[in-house]
Amino acid sequence: MLGGKRWEAIDLFDRIQLRGVIQACREAKSLSDAGRKLFNTSRSKKTTTNDADRLRKYLARFSLDWQEIVER
């Protein structure tokens, strides 16, 4: 998980958003469930929705993955 210097290397703006994403992931039943909740508005504007993939890519920007988040 992100801690110490890794966490401090992220802009405050991103840290605030990432905290919310991590919380939503921990409360969700699955990666897809978290994605649906997190992208609930923007998903309706897309022709194809793959919320799990969008969330997976977002987490990867911070070198995180679903399993790492939900196991903590």
N, C-alpha and C positions, 0 to 999 in steps of 0.2 A: 504494500500500500504506500501511498505517498506520505512521506514524513520528513521532518527535518529540512535539510537543504533542498530536497526535491520539491517539497511543498512551498518553501520560500522562493523558489525560482519561478513560480507561477504568479502572474499578475493577480492582484486582489480581485479584480472583476471576474476572472476565470475561477478563482478559489471559491467565491460566493456561489457561482453557478454550479460548480462541480460538487459542492456540499449538497445542494438540492438534488442533483442527479443521483449521487450516492445514496441519499436517504430514500429517494423513490425506488431505486434498485433494491434496497434492503427490504422495503415494504411490499414489493411485487412478488408474484408467484413464479414468474419466469422472465427471461430477457424480453420476450415478445410482449408480455403484459406491461413491463416497465416502459418499453418503447411506445406502446399505444397510449399510455397515460402521459408520457412526456411530450409526445408529438400530437396530442389530441386535436389541435386546431390545424396545424400545417399539413397533417396527413390527408385532410379532406381536399386539399388543393392539388394533390399529386395524382397522376394517372395510375401509377402502381405504388403500393405502399409496402415497404419492407422496413418497418420500424425497428425490428431487432438489428438489422444490418446498420441502420443509421446510428443506433445507440452504440453498437459494437465499434464503429468507426470513431465516434465521439470519444469513447473511453480509451481507445488506442492512442489518441492524440496525447494522452497523459500516461501512456504505458500501463494502462489498467485493463483488466478484463472482468467479465461478469462473475466468474467463479471466485476471483480474488476478493471482490466486494461482498458477496453474499456469505462467504465463509468467515468473515470477521464479525 
